Amino acid sequence: MKLICIGRNYTEHIKELENERPKDPVIFIKPDTAILLKKQPFFIPDFSHDVHHEVEILVKINRVGKHIDRKFSHKYYEEIGLGIDFTARDLQSQLKEKGLPWEKAKSFDGAAVIGNWLSVKDIEDVNAIEFSLKKNDKIVQIGNTSHMLWKIDEIIEYVSKYFTLKIGDIIFTGTPAGVGKVVANDTLKGFIENKEMFSITVK
């Protein structure tokens, strides 16, 4: 399975990192080795001194698809989740300056937190999901899928032009503003509405 990640999908996050607003979704891939194992802490890698949290709504693909029309995208997922795209910001900045890929900064071991899943049937509107991240019990990120530049069904349509989607693939749909550095002993908790979806510690 693969983790397909969308960058620059929230206007305020684009502004906080002083990036250009893209004409099309920005896509990058994380391997399955990036998944942080359940009940394990996140260890800050020794090659970075500035790892940031990026909380994101996740979509789990439930059938194989290629060149999916947007009006059929909803048939390709039944579960919505929440996770973190950990990013070695200092390393990413160095790579961006040289025009190089980001994988070393975003796809290292443990860089993908995948929390619990909710049935789409239990979500009133996938285009109006409120979610948040607390660091040490203080809210640091708040987002709503209504603010996405590209909504979930649009993302599935776009991504499937380039990659065959397979059962179990997970799409990270982008992070809202408020990303920030994590340090040892931080506790990170993610929420959809008021429901806790994950809780991890940083080492």
C-alpha positions as CSV (number, residue, x, y, z in Angstrom):
1,M,0.0,0.0,0.0
2,K,1.1,3.6,-0.5
3,L,0.4,6.9,1.3
4,I,-0.4,9.6,-1.2
5,C,0.0,13.1,0.3
6,I,-1.4,16.4,-0.9
7,G,0.6,19.6,-0.2
8,R,-0.5,23.2,-0.1
9,N,-4.3,22.4,0.1
10,Y,-5.2,25.1,2.6
11,T,-4.7,28.8,1.8
12,E,-3.6,29.9,5.3
13,H,-0.9,27.2,5.5
14,I,0.4,28.3,2.1
15,K,0.8,31.8,3.5
16,E,2.5,30.7,6.7
17,L,5.2,28.9,4.8
18,E,5.4,31.7,2.2
19,N,4.8,29.2,-0.7
20,E,3.1,29.9,-4.0
21,R,-0.5,28.8,-4.4
22,P,-0.4,25.9,-6.9
23,K,-2.5,25.6,-10.0
24,D,-2.8,21.9,-9.5
25,P,-2.6,19.7,-6.3
26,V,0.9,19.1,-5.1
27,I,1.5,15.3,-4.7
28,F,4.2,13.4,-2.9
29,I,4.4,9.8,-1.7
30,K,5.3,8.2,1.6
31,P,6.2,4.5,1.7
32,D,4.5,2.1,4.1
33,T,7.7,2.2,6.2
34,A,6.8,5.8,7.1
35,I,3.8,4.6,9.2
36,L,4.3,5.0,12.9
37,L,3.4,1.7,14.6
38,K,0.4,1.8,16.9
39,K,1.1,2.6,20.5
40,Q,4.7,3.6,19.7
41,P,6.2,7.0,20.4
42,F,7.5,9.2,17.6
43,F,11.3,9.6,17.8
44,I,12.7,12.8,16.4
45,P,15.3,11.7,13.8
46,D,18.9,12.7,14.4
47,F,19.2,14.3,11.0
48,S,16.8,17.1,11.9
49,H,16.5,19.8,14.5
50,D,13.2,21.2,13.3
51,V,10.5,18.5,12.9
52,H,7.0,19.9,12.5
53,H,3.6,18.4,13.1
54,E,1.0,18.7,10.2
55,V,-2.4,17.3,11.1
56,E,-4.5,16.0,8.2
57,I,-7.7,14.3,7.3
58,L,-7.1,10.9,5.8
59,V,-9.1,8.9,3.3
60,K,-8.8,5.1,3.0
61,I,-9.3,3.7,-0.5
62,N,-11.5,0.6,-0.6
63,R,-11.4,-0.5,-4.3
64,V,-9.0,-0.4,-7.2
65,G,-9.4,2.5,-9.5
66,K,-7.7,4.5,-12.3
67,H,-8.9,7.6,-14.1
68,I,-11.8,8.0,-11.7
69,D,-14.4,10.6,-12.6
70,R,-15.2,13.0,-9.7
71,K,-18.9,12.0,-9.7
72,F,-17.8,8.4,-8.8
73,S,-15.0,9.3,-6.4
74,H,-17.3,8.8,-3.3
75,K,-17.6,5.1,-4.3
76,Y,-13.9,4.6,-3.6
77,Y,-13.8,5.2,0.2
78,E,-15.9,4.3,3.2
79,E,-13.7,5.6,6.0
80,I,-12.3,8.9,7.0
81,G,-9.5,9.2,9.5
82,L,-7.0,11.7,11.0
83,G,-3.2,11.6,11.1
84,I,0.0,13.6,11.1
85,D,2.5,14.2,8.3
86,F,5.7,14.8,10.3
87,T,8.1,17.0,8.3
88,A,11.8,17.7,8.9
89,R,11.3,21.4,8.0
90,D,15.0,22.3,8.0
91,L,15.9,19.4,5.7
92,Q,12.8,20.2,3.5
93,S,14.0,23.8,3.2
94,Q,17.4,22.7,2.0
95,L,15.9,20.4,-0.6
96,K,13.5,23.0,-1.9
97,E,16.3,25.5,-2.3
98,K,18.1,23.0,-4.6
99,G,14.9,22.0,-6.4
100,L,15.2,18.5,-5.1
101,P,12.4,16.1,-4.0
102,W,11.1,16.2,-0.4
103,E,11.1,12.5,0.4
104,K,14.0,12.6,2.9
105,A,12.1,15.3,4.8
106,K,8.7,13.7,4.8
107,S,9.0,10.0,4.2
108,F,11.4,8.9,6.8
109,D,10.5,6.0,9.2
110,G,7.7,7.0,11.6
111,A,6.8,10.2,9.7
112,A,3.2,9.2,9.1
113,V,0.7,8.9,12.0
114,I,-2.5,7.1,11.2
115,G,-5.2,7.3,13.8
116,N,-8.6,5.7,14.2
117,W,-11.2,5.5,11.4
118,L,-14.8,6.7,11.2
119,S,-17.4,5.4,8.8
120,V,-18.4,7.9,6.1
121,K,-22.0,7.0,7.1
122,D,-21.4,8.7,10.5
123,I,-20.1,11.9,8.9
124,E,-22.8,14.4,7.9
125,D,-20.7,16.1,5.2
126,V,-17.2,15.0,4.2
127,N,-16.7,18.6,2.9
128,A,-17.4,20.2,6.3
129,I,-15.3,18.1,8.7
130,E,-13.8,20.1,11.6
131,F,-10.6,18.7,13.0
132,S,-7.9,19.8,15.4
133,L,-4.5,19.0,17.0
134,K,-3.6,19.6,20.6
135,K,0.0,19.7,21.7
136,N,0.3,19.3,25.5
137,D,-3.4,19.9,25.8
138,K,-3.3,23.3,23.9
139,I,-4.9,23.5,20.5
140,V,-2.3,24.3,17.9
141,Q,-4.1,23.5,14.6
142,I,-7.7,23.8,13.7
143,G,-9.0,22.9,10.2
144,N,-12.2,22.3,8.3
145,T,-12.4,20.4,5.0
146,S,-14.6,23.1,3.7
147,H,-11.5,25.2,3.4
148,M,-9.6,22.8,1.2
149,L,-8.6,24.2,-2.2
150,W,-9.3,20.7,-3.6
151,K,-12.0,18.6,-1.9
152,I,-11.7,14.9,-1.3
153,D,-13.6,13.8,-4.4
154,E,-11.5,16.2,-6.6
155,I,-8.3,14.8,-5.1
156,I,-9.3,11.2,-5.9
157,E,-10.1,12.2,-9.5
158,Y,-6.8,14.1,-9.9
159,V,-4.5,11.5,-8.2
160,S,-6.0,8.6,-10.1
161,K,-4.9,10.2,-13.4
162,Y,-1.3,9.4,-12.4
163,F,-1.5,6.5,-10.0
164,T,-3.7,3.4,-9.8
165,L,-5.4,3.5,-6.5
166,K,-5.4,0.2,-4.7
167,I,-7.4,-1.2,-1.7
168,G,-5.7,0.1,1.5
169,D,-4.0,3.1,0.0
170,I,-4.4,6.2,2.2
171,I,-4.6,9.8,1.0
172,F,-3.3,12.5,3.3
173,T,-5.4,15.5,2.2
174,G,-3.3,18.4,3.4
175,T,-2.7,20.4,6.5
176,P,-4.3,23.7,7.7
177,A,-2.3,26.6,9.3
178,G,-0.6,26.2,12.7
179,V,2.2,23.7,11.9
180,G,5.0,23.9,14.4
181,K,8.0,22.3,16.0
182,V,7.8,19.2,18.2
183,V,10.3,18.5,21.0
184,A,10.9,15.5,23.3
185,N,8.1,14.8,25.8
186,D,5.4,16.6,23.8
187,T,2.1,14.9,23.7
188,L,0.0,15.2,20.5
189,K,-3.7,14.4,20.3
190,G,-5.8,14.7,17.2
191,F,-9.6,15.2,17.1
192,I,-12.4,15.0,14.5
193,E,-15.1,17.2,16.0
194,N,-14.7,16.3,19.7
195,K,-13.7,12.6,19.1
196,E,-10.1,11.7,19.9
197,M,-8.6,9.9,16.9
198,F,-5.0,9.5,18.1
199,S,-2.6,10.3,21.0
200,I,1.2,10.0,20.7
201,T,4.2,11.0,22.6
202,V,7.4,12.5,21.2
203,K,10.8,11.2,22.2
